[in-house]
């Protein structure tokens, strides 16, 4: 796949439409993790240095075509201004922002409001998306795609606009693709994958595809209880997807035939209810009381996962091991994160909740081989799916 990089295309003094992933977590209008904004800075700084007039388009959350004030990108414009130490202009309009674009000088930045306020952005109707893409393309001479967290979506600002302008990948998208190639093309072995998160149904495709590639698969998070239930174990009030049990049994059987080591918890931290103040108890994975729910992997399991991870040369991790937002149930995630920092080869934290977790738990990005900005995009790539936003660039 041949994709031009931002340095392969002439952007000097030109109007550049830059698709970023600025989908940051907000609480009461305050950004709680600016990792995705920081990840966008190298490409933005390069464009500024080239004297480009930059129009940034990005999304936040899922407003589904409605103007939801709590999903405005205004706080992101402020944070970008602080990080770049220059004024980033902000347009509350997306369609009809031509005057704001025309006012840009060399090296100026304009951030458009949440692109998903426009229903056409995520429309399944190609004609509707094309109208919005045409409007966005009218603001620029060149399109740079740098929002890796959205490249698995066939959206107007990700996919359709690339057909209308000369285009290239920004530094972030290029780096993400390089890392994913390392995970899929002759990875250094042993190759281990740690998967967590709530739903096993979200990860079945990726588990199925990875079984042919990995040496070791460790399962934590809410999804582990469907695995335990598939083995006939009592899981109490824990999260379970009963309809996925037959598929889980098939995956376990296939793993055994392929010689892939599947690590499942031997102990679980349980509580009577899902709350930060709930009293934690550690029990055997074979003996979860019927009136309790599992909220984290136990210390014995965390130590076993950590030892297995540290013995690998390539590790990909996606999904927390427990409810890391509650201190009583964060230990599993913290132990696994610490193990990733000790991998002698490449360790990749696969975006989303995992990236938020390592930062919340006090780890620096530099302690890991790579922290992806796109959980869903990474998983779909590892699942062997085509990513429309990448295809559009090639």
N, C-alpha and C positions, 0 to 999 in steps of 0.2 A: 504494500500500500504506500503510494508515494504522496506525501503531504508536504506542501510548502510551509516553511516556518516564517515567522514575522520578519525575520531578517532577510528573507529571500524576495520580499516584495517592497516596492518603493512607496514609502509612506511620508516622505519629506514634504511638509507643508500641506499634505492632503487631508481631506475630511475622512476620518476613520470611524466606522461603526464597530464598536468593541463589545462582544457579548461576554459578560462576566458572570460568575456564580457568586452572588452577594447574599445568598439565602441564609442569613445568620439568625441565631436564636435571640429573641427579644423578650424581655420581661418588663412590663409597665413602660414600654417605649425605650428601654435601655438595652443595648447590645450586651449579651452575657458572654459571647465568645466571638472575637473578631478574626478567627483563623482564616476564614474564607476571603475576607477583605484583604488581609495581609498576603495571602497566596496570589492575589490578583496584581499586587504592586509591581513586580518585575516587568510585566508587559506594559502596564500603564506608564511606568517611568521611562521605558525605552521609547514609547510613542511620543511622550512629552519632549524627550531629548532630541527627537527627530523633527520637532516643530509641527507635529500633526495636530489637527483640531479634532479632539476625541469626543465622540458621542457614545456614552456607555448605556447599554440596555441590560437589564437583569430582572430576576423575579424574587419574590419573597412569599413563602407559604403557598396556599392554594385558595386565592380569593374567588376563583371560578367566574371570572368576568365581572365581578362586582368591585366597587371602590370601597374597600374596608380600611378605615383609617389606621387600625392597629397593624395593618400589613403594608404601610407606606414605607418607601425607601428613603424618606427624608432623614431619619437618624443615620442611615448609611452614608449619605452625602456629607453629613457633618463629620463622621468618623474618617471618611476618606480625606477630607480637608485637613484634619489633624495629622493623619499619618503622612500625607504628602507635603504638608506645610505650604499648601497653596489653596486658594478658594476654588472649590468645586461647585459649579452652578448646578441648580436643580430645576427640572421642569416637571410641573404637576401634570402637564399634558404629554401624551405619547403620540397620538395622531394629532397633527397640527402644531408640532414643535418646531416647524421650519424657521420661524423668526429667531428663536433661541439658538438654533444651530447656526444661522447666518451671523449672529453676533459674536461667534467664537473667533478668537485670534490664535496665532501660532502657539502651540503648547497649552492651550486652554482645554478644560474638561467640562462636559455637561453630562449629568446623570439624569436619564429619563425615569419617570415614575414606574412603579411595578408593572412590568409588561403583561403580567397575568390579569391586570385590571381589564385588559382587552380580551373578550371572549374568543376572538379570532386566533389569538396566540396558540391556544391548546385545542382548537377545533379539529375534528376528524375530517372536516370538509376542506379539501385541498384548495378549492376556489376561495373560500373565506380566508384561509391562511395567506394565500397569495396576495390578497388585497393589502393586508397588514404588512407583509414582507416588502411589497412595492413602496409603501409609505416609508418604512424604515430605510430602504435602499436609497430613497430620494435624499436622505440626509448625508450621504457619504459617497466616497469614490472607491473605498476599499472596505472589506469586511474581515475582521480578525475574530476568530472563535477562541475564547479562552475560558468559557464556563463549563468545565469538565462535568460538573455535577448535573448538567442538563443534556449532555450529548446523546443520552439514550432515549431522548424524546424527539418525536417528529413535530417540532413546534416551529412557528413562523420565524422567530428570532434566532433559532438554532440551525434549522434545516433549510427552510424555503429561501431565506435571504441570501444564503451562500450561492444559490443558483443565479442571482441577479448582479453580483459584484465580483471583481477579482478578490480572491480570498486566501487566507493562510491561517495556520494554528499559532496561537500565542504560546509563550514559554510554559505556562501551566499545563495546557492540553498536551503539548509535546512531551513534557516530563512525565505526565500520567501515562501516556501511551508507552513510553520507554520502560517504565516500571512494570506495566502490565505484560509487556513482552518478556521481561525477565521471569515473570511468574508462569508464563505459558510456553515459552520456547526454550527448551533445555535448561530448566531451573537446576541450580546446584542442589544436591541431595545430601542428607534426607530433606524432604520437602513436607512441611507440616502446615495444616490449615486449622485455625481455631474459629468456630462459628458459634455465635450467641444470638441474642435478640429474642423477641417474643414468639414469633410464629415460624414453625417449621415449614409451613406451606410456602412462605416467601423464599425459602432457601433450597427447596427440593431440586429445582433445576440445576443450581450451582453444585450441590452435593453430587448429583448424578454425573455431571460432567467432570468434576474434580476426582472422582474415584479412579478414573483411568490415568490420573497424573500424579497424585500425591502418595506419600508413604504413610502419612499419619493424619487423622482427622479427630479433633477434640470438640466435643459438643457441650455447650453450656447455655445459660440464659433460659428464658421461658420455654424455648423449643425442646429442651432436654426432657421435659416431662412426657412428651408424646413418645419419645424413645423408650423411657422407662415403662410407660403404659403398654407399649408394643411388646415389651418383655414380660408383661403380666404382673408388673409391680403396682402396689398401692401408691397412689400419688396424692391422696387427700383432696384438698380444695385447690390444688395447683392448676395452672393453665394447661389445657390439653386440647388438641385438635383431633378428635376421634376419627374423623373422616380421612386423616392422613396416615393412620396406623398401618393399613395394608402396604402403602408405598414405603413407609419407614422399614417395615419388615423386609421388603424386596431389596432396599438399599443395604441393610445390614447383611443380608445373604450375599449380595454382590461383592461387598467389601471383603467378606471372608474368602470368597473364591479368588479375588484379586490379590489377596495378601495385604490389604490396607488395614493398618491398625486403627480401630475406632476406640477412642477414649471416652467413656461415659462416667459421670460422677459416681463415687462410692459413698460420699456423704453430702448432705444438703443442709443449708441453714433455713429453718422454717419459722413461721410466725402465725398467730391466729388470724391476722388480717393484714391487708395491704396498706400499711401506713408507716411513716418515719419513726413513730414512737412505739411500734409493736415490739414485743419482747422476742429476741431471737433465741432459737434453740438449735443445736446441731444434732442431727439424727442420721442414722444409716440410710442410704438410698433404698434399702430393702424394707425400711420400717418408718415411712412417713405417716404420722398419725392422721386419721380420717378427718379431724377437725382443724388441721393445719395446712398452710400453703407454702410451697418452696419459693424463696425469694433470692437465694444465692447458692452458688456451689460451696461446699464445705471446705475447711482448711486442708484436710487430707487430699481432697480432689485438686484444690488449687496448687498444692505442692507437687502433686503428680503431673499436672498439666505443665507447670513451670519447668520441671526437670525434662519433660519430653520436648518442650519448645527450645530450651537451651541447647539441646542436642542436635537441633536442626540447622541447616545452612540457609534454608529459605523458609520464611514464615509469612503467611497472610492471615490477618485477624479481622473479622468483621462481626460486630455485635457484642455488647457487654455480657458478662457472665452472670450478673444479677442486677438488682435494682440499685445501681451505683449512686443514684441521686440521694438515697437514704444511707447515711453513714454506717448503720448497723448491717447493711447488706451490700457494702462496696468492696469488701475484702477480696473476693474472688477476682473481680475485674482488676483491682490494684496489683495483685500477685501476678496475674497473667501479663499485664502491661510491663511490670518490672522485668519479667522474663524476656520479653521482646527486646528490651534495651540491652540484653546480654548476648543476643544472637551474633555469632561471629560473621555470618554472611549477610543476607539482606532481610530486614524485617519491615513489613508493610502493614500499617494500620489503615484499614479500609473504610475511611470516611464516616459520615453520619454520626450516630451515637457513640461509636468507638473513639472518634477523634475528640468529640466533646468530653468523653469520659476521661481520657488521658490528661487533658488540660485541667479538668475539674479536680482530678486527683493529684495534681501538682507536678506532673511530668512536663519537661520542655520538649518541643517538637524535635529539637536537634538530637535527642536521646534515641530516636528511632531512625531506621533506614529511610523511611518515607511515610508521610501521613497523607493519604489520599483525601481529596475534597469531595469525592463523589461516591458514596456508598452504593447506591443503586446502579450507577454506571459501571463501577468496578465489578459488581456481582454479575451484571449482564454480560460483560466482556468475558469473565471467567466461566460463564455459562455457555460461551461459544456463540452468543447472539451478535448480530450486526448492530452497531451503534449508528443511527441515522445521522447524527451530528458529525461523526467522523467520516462516514461514507461521503457526505456532502462536500468534504474538504479534499477528497482524494481524486 
